[in-house]
Amino acid sequence: MPATKTTVEINGFVVRELRIRDGLSVQALAAQIGVQRPYIAKIELGHSTRVSPKVFNALLSAFSITDRRVLLSNPHGANELEATG
């Protein structure tokens, strides 16, 4: 049986654009989802590309997003092997 992924690959650029669209500072977004400001900065800069499901869901809620694919790094779920082959 395959292992269950415990983190979600996220698109930091989209997080940044949504935060700016909503007029939130990095500190305000961090406080809203319950993490430290440097963590949000790392996500937005692409230094942290995976987040816990709890943080992912908190971001969806903070931005009022109903389609989780908006924040995913690979929203269409293309198989990496297909992309290279």
N, C-alpha and C positions, 0 to 999 in steps of 0.2 A: 504494500500500500504506500503511495507517495506521501512524503512529508507535507504538512500544511504550512504554507508561508505565514510567517508571523509578522511580516512587515509589508508595507505597500510602497511601490515605487511611485514617486510623486514628481510632478513637473514644477520646479521652483520658479521658473519664469512666469508661469500662470498664477502661482500664488502671489508673486509680487504685483502683477498687473491687476489682479482682483483686489488686493489690499489698497493699491493706489486708487483704483476705481471707486472703492467704498470710502475713500478719504481717511483711512486708518494709518496710524504710525506703526512702525514695527513693534514698539512697546505696547501699544493698545491692542494689537492683534495677539501678541504673546499673552497678555493678561487675560484676554477674552477666552483663549483656548487652554490656558493653564500651563504655559511653558515659559522659559526664560527668553528674553529678547535675543541673545546671541544664537539661540537655536533657530529662530525664524530667519535671522540673517543667513545662517548656514544653508537653510533650505532654499532661500531665494537665490543665493549665489551658486547653488549646485554642489556645495560641499557635503551636504547631507541629502542623499537622493532617495532614502527610504525612511518612512515614518511608521510608527505603531498604528494599528487600526484605531486606537483611541484618539490619537492626534489627527489622523486622517478624517475621522468622523466629526471631530470638533471643527476642523477647517471647513468641511462641507456645511456644517451648521452656521458657522460664523459668516460665511459668504452666501447663505441661503441657497445652496446648490442642491438640486434634487437628482441630477444625473452625475453620478460619481466619476464618470469618464472624463469630465472637465479637468479634474486635477491629476489624472493618471499620466505617468510618463509615456506609456504606450496605450493610448485609449482604445485602439482597435484590437489589441491583443494579438498582433501578428507574431507568429513564431519566428524567433531569431534565426533559426536554421533556414526557413523559407526566404528570409531577406538576404541571406548570403549565398544561397544556392541557386 
